[in-house]
Structure formats: C-alpha cells, structure tokens
Amino acid sequence: MSKFEKPQTGPIPAGEGGRAGQAAAGARVAHPGADELVGYFGYGSLVNRATLTHGHVAAHPARLKGWRRTWRPRPDMGAVTGEHGPGAGAGLPQELAPSLLTAHRAAGAAIDGLLVIDFAVNLPGIDAREFRYHRRDIRLADLEFDASGADSGQWPGHGLGDGIRLHVYEARTEHPVSEGPAPILRSYLDAVLQGFLREFGPESVHRFIAETDAFHTPIHEDRAAPLYPRAVRLSPAEIELFDAALAARAPD
C-alpha cells in the first residue's frame, strides 16, 4: 500500500488511526449537526500544528493534486497595522517585504500539506491571517491522504461525507508587488520545514524544496531574532537537517 491513498466516497468512519488522525492540543470535538465544518489545505506554515488555532477539530496529512508551490514577492496592499488582519506584516523593517509562499494550479503536479478540519465560524479568522491570499475551492477527490496507521487506507475522520467545503489559499496577483528586497524569512521557513518534518518525516524536507519553485530567492537570516510572528524553536538536529537540505538544493 502506498503512503498516500485516495479518499473513500460517502461517509467517512468516525474512528481515528495513527498520526493522520491526530488533532493538535486544544482541538475541540465536533458533534454531528451541531456545527458546520469546513476544511482548508495548508502547504506552508499551516502544516506546522504549533501555528494553528486551538479551535479546530482535526488535521490530516495529505497531498493535493494539480497544484504547485512557489515563492513570490508579496502583493502591495497598502499600509498594514497588526499581526492578523489587514495589518499583517507590522514589525518588519520598512525596507523589507518578505516573499510569500503560494500555490497555483499546475497539471500533473502535487504538493504535500495538512488538511485542517475546522468550524466554519473560525474561517474568517483564517481569512484574516491569509489576507494576502484568495481562498479557492478544492474537491475531496483532489486529495490523497496519508494512510500510515489508518485501517484500509481510508481517511480517518469525524463522520464527514464528501460534501464538506474544502479550500486552499492562493496569493493575490491583482495587486502590484511590493518594492524593495523580497527575501525568504529564515524564521518563517524554519516553521514551515518543522511542520513538514513532523508530519511526513525527514525526506519530506528535501521533497518540499524540490517541489517548490523560486528557491533561488535569497534568505534573510533572522533565526536568532525572528521577524515571523509565529516563529518556532528548533532542536539542534532540526537546524542541522534544514541547513543541509537548503545547502543541497538544486538551482532553478
């Protein structure tokens, strides 16, 4: 059996199995009929459970077919004031406009990530966090799920059928890009790579780099004094792995 399997159709069994069925600390339990649930596929910092809100229901490692990741300069959307809403980006040096990690439709491509199941009432908060992105619709059939530890390779869920609304975030391209240097923040990249390592193992760090375009973008070294508001702590082993993987990356 391959690591990833296509989701079953119809109702999904309520039992959870293995790492794919684990929710982050503080996750709430969904009661059928009590709350509307939605899903959003994270392929960057949302893969790291340490950056997620505590109100979500579950999170499942998955692979999204027909999409490709890339770094791109962030869109210039005017003045910003705050961490989550229109102000995300406050606290950055005025001359610095870090690149965004985004995804776009690409035939034949696929990317690893985390499908977060959440209450629909929490979705505006995610939209605010991702305000530089459009929320796009995807289908359950676009996803393959990590079958390790799950019975019969089925997606362990919460009684959800294939009618649940699913989304992915794609960076806005209708705005001009911000002026000035657009490096990748090391503190952001560390959070992303830690999430992939924890969900998919060491090989996924190299796969993330191979499946992400524009990795020739310079990296702003802010690990010692993080500019990313949801920065994470790394172990010495994580630092060694991430630095070695980046040093070995092939040029675009």
C-alpha positions as CSV (number, residue, x, y, z in Angstrom):
1,M,0.0,0.0,0.0
2,S,1.4,3.5,-0.8
3,K,1.8,6.1,1.8
4,F,-1.0,8.2,0.3
5,E,-4.4,6.8,-0.7
6,K,-7.4,8.3,-2.4
7,P,-10.2,9.3,-0.1
8,Q,-13.2,7.0,0.1
9,T,-16.5,8.3,-1.2
10,G,-19.6,8.7,1.0
11,P,-19.5,8.9,4.9
12,I,-16.1,8.6,6.5
13,P,-15.7,6.4,9.5
14,A,-15.5,8.2,12.9
15,G,-12.6,6.3,14.3
16,E,-9.1,7.9,14.2
17,G,-6.0,6.0,13.4
18,G,-2.3,6.9,13.5
19,R,-0.7,10.2,13.1
20,A,-3.0,11.2,10.3
21,G,-6.0,11.3,12.7
22,Q,-4.4,13.4,15.5
23,A,-5.6,16.8,16.3
24,A,-3.4,19.5,17.8
25,A,-3.6,20.2,21.6
26,G,-6.7,22.1,22.5
27,A,-8.7,20.9,19.5
28,R,-12.5,20.6,20.0
29,V,-14.6,17.6,19.3
30,A,-17.3,18.0,16.6
31,H,-20.8,16.9,17.4
32,P,-22.8,15.9,14.3
33,G,-25.4,18.5,13.3
34,A,-24.2,21.0,16.0
35,D,-21.6,22.9,13.9
36,E,-20.9,23.4,10.2
37,L,-17.4,22.1,9.4
38,V,-15.0,23.2,6.6
39,G,-11.5,22.2,5.6
40,Y,-8.6,24.2,4.4
41,F,-5.4,22.7,3.0
42,G,-2.2,24.2,4.3
43,Y,1.0,23.8,2.3
44,G,3.3,26.2,4.2
45,S,3.2,27.4,7.8
46,L,-0.3,25.9,8.3
47,V,1.4,22.5,8.1
48,N,3.0,23.2,11.5
49,R,0.4,22.4,14.1
50,A,2.1,24.8,16.5
51,T,0.9,27.7,14.3
52,L,-2.8,26.6,14.2
53,T,-5.6,28.0,16.3
54,H,-6.8,25.9,19.2
55,G,-10.4,25.8,18.0
56,H,-10.0,23.4,15.0
57,V,-11.4,19.9,15.0
58,A,-8.6,17.8,13.4
59,A,-5.7,17.9,10.9
60,H,-4.8,15.2,8.4
61,P,-1.6,14.9,6.4
62,A,-2.5,14.9,2.7
63,R,-1.3,15.5,-0.8
64,L,-3.1,18.0,-3.1
65,K,-3.1,17.0,-6.8
66,G,-3.0,19.6,-9.6
67,W,-1.2,22.3,-7.6
68,R,2.4,23.5,-7.4
69,R,4.1,25.6,-4.7
70,T,6.3,28.7,-5.4
71,W,7.9,31.7,-3.6
72,R,6.8,35.1,-5.0
73,P,7.1,38.7,-3.9
74,R,4.2,39.8,-1.7
75,P,1.5,42.0,-3.1
76,D,1.5,45.6,-2.1
77,M,-1.8,46.1,-0.4
78,G,-1.1,49.4,1.3
79,A,-0.3,50.3,4.9
80,V,-0.5,47.5,7.5
81,T,-1.3,47.7,11.2
82,G,-1.3,44.5,13.2
83,E,-0.5,40.8,13.1
84,H,-3.6,39.2,11.7
85,G,-6.0,41.2,9.5
86,P,-5.0,43.9,7.1
87,G,-2.1,44.8,9.4
88,A,-0.1,41.5,9.0
89,G,3.5,42.4,8.5
90,A,3.8,45.1,11.1
91,G,7.1,45.0,12.9
92,L,9.1,44.3,9.7
93,P,11.9,46.7,8.8
94,Q,10.4,49.3,6.4
95,E,12.8,48.3,3.6
96,L,11.9,44.6,3.9
97,A,9.0,42.9,2.1
98,P,9.5,39.1,2.5
99,S,8.4,36.7,-0.2
100,L,5.2,34.7,0.2
101,L,4.8,31.0,-0.2
102,T,1.9,30.3,-2.5
103,A,0.5,27.6,-4.7
104,H,-1.2,27.7,-8.1
105,R,-2.9,25.2,-10.3
106,A,-0.5,23.1,-12.4
107,A,-1.5,20.0,-14.4
108,G,0.4,16.9,-13.3
109,A,1.9,18.5,-10.1
110,A,1.1,17.6,-6.5
111,I,2.2,19.0,-3.1
112,D,2.3,17.7,0.5
113,G,0.3,19.5,3.2
114,L,-2.1,19.4,6.0
115,L,-5.9,19.4,5.7
116,V,-7.2,21.2,8.7
117,I,-10.9,20.5,9.6
118,D,-12.3,23.5,11.4
119,F,-15.6,25.1,12.4
120,A,-17.0,27.4,9.7
121,V,-17.3,30.2,12.3
122,N,-13.4,30.2,12.5
123,L,-12.9,30.6,8.8
124,P,-13.0,34.5,8.9
125,G,-10.0,34.3,11.3
126,I,-8.1,32.2,8.8
127,D,-9.0,34.5,6.0
128,A,-7.6,37.4,8.1
129,R,-4.4,35.5,8.7
130,E,-4.1,34.9,5.0
131,F,-5.4,38.3,3.8
132,R,-2.8,38.4,1.0
133,Y,-4.4,35.3,-0.5
134,H,-7.6,34.3,-2.2
135,R,-9.5,31.3,-0.7
136,R,-10.0,28.8,-3.6
137,D,-12.3,25.8,-3.6
138,I,-10.9,22.3,-4.0
139,R,-12.6,18.9,-4.0
140,L,-12.1,15.9,-1.8
141,A,-11.2,14.0,-4.9
142,D,-8.2,16.4,-5.3
143,L,-6.6,15.0,-2.2
144,E,-4.8,11.8,-1.3
145,F,-4.4,11.0,2.4
146,D,-1.5,9.6,4.5
147,A,-2.6,6.0,5.1
148,S,0.1,5.2,7.6
149,G,-1.6,3.7,10.6
150,A,-5.1,4.0,9.2
151,D,-7.2,1.0,8.6
152,S,-7.8,0.1,4.9
153,G,-6.1,3.3,3.8
154,Q,-9.2,5.3,4.4
155,W,-9.2,8.9,5.7
156,P,-9.9,8.7,9.4
157,G,-12.4,11.5,10.1
158,H,-15.3,12.6,12.1
159,G,-18.3,11.2,10.2
160,L,-17.7,13.7,7.3
161,G,-19.0,13.0,3.8
162,D,-17.6,14.3,0.6
163,G,-20.0,17.3,0.7
164,I,-17.7,19.2,3.1
165,R,-16.5,22.6,1.8
166,L,-12.7,22.4,1.2
167,H,-10.4,25.3,0.4
168,V,-6.8,26.2,-0.4
169,Y,-5.2,29.7,-0.3
170,E,-3.6,31.2,-3.4
171,A,-1.6,34.5,-3.2
172,R,-3.3,37.6,-4.8
173,T,-1.8,38.6,-8.1
174,E,-4.1,41.5,-9.0
175,H,-2.0,43.9,-6.9
176,P,1.5,45.2,-7.8
177,V,4.3,43.5,-5.9
178,S,5.9,45.4,-3.0
179,E,9.0,47.3,-3.8
180,G,12.4,46.6,-2.3
181,P,14.1,43.3,-1.3
182,A,11.8,40.3,-1.1
183,P,13.8,37.6,0.6
184,I,12.5,34.5,2.4
185,L,12.4,34.9,6.1
186,R,14.5,32.1,7.7
187,S,12.2,32.2,10.8
188,Y,9.2,31.5,8.5
189,L,11.0,28.8,6.5
190,D,12.0,27.1,9.8
191,A,8.4,26.9,10.9
192,V,7.4,25.5,7.5
193,L,10.1,22.9,7.4
194,Q,9.5,21.8,11.0
195,G,5.9,21.2,10.2
196,F,6.8,19.0,7.2
197,L,9.4,17.1,9.2
198,R,6.9,16.3,12.0
199,E,4.1,15.3,9.6
200,F,6.0,13.5,6.9
201,G,9.5,12.7,8.1
202,P,13.0,13.8,7.1
203,E,12.6,13.0,3.4
204,S,9.7,15.5,3.1
205,V,12.1,18.4,3.9
206,H,14.0,17.6,0.7
207,R,10.7,16.9,-1.2
208,F,9.4,20.3,-0.1
209,I,12.4,22.1,-1.5
210,A,12.3,20.0,-4.8
211,E,8.5,20.7,-5.2
212,T,8.7,24.5,-4.6
213,D,9.7,26.9,-7.3
214,A,11.9,30.0,-7.0
215,F,14.1,28.7,-4.2
216,H,16.9,30.8,-5.6
217,T,15.3,33.6,-3.7
218,P,17.7,35.0,-1.1
219,I,17.1,34.0,2.6
220,H,17.0,36.7,5.3
221,E,18.8,35.3,8.3
222,D,16.6,36.2,11.2
223,R,16.7,32.8,13.1
224,A,18.4,34.5,16.1
225,A,15.9,37.4,16.2
226,P,12.7,36.1,14.4
227,L,10.6,38.5,12.5
228,Y,7.9,35.9,11.7
229,P,5.2,36.3,14.4
230,R,4.6,32.6,14.8
231,A,8.3,31.6,15.0
232,V,9.1,28.2,16.4
233,R,12.0,26.7,18.4
234,L,14.3,24.3,16.6
235,S,16.3,21.4,18.0
236,P,20.0,21.1,17.1
237,A,19.0,18.1,14.9
238,E,16.4,20.1,13.1
239,I,18.8,23.0,12.4
240,E,21.3,20.6,11.0
241,L,18.8,18.9,8.8
242,F,17.2,22.1,7.5
243,D,20.5,23.8,6.8
244,A,21.9,20.8,5.0
245,A,18.8,20.4,2.9
246,L,18.9,24.0,1.8
247,A,22.6,23.8,1.0
248,A,22.0,20.8,-1.2
249,R,19.1,22.4,-3.2
250,A,19.4,22.5,-6.9
251,P,19.3,25.9,-8.7
252,D,16.1,26.7,-10.5
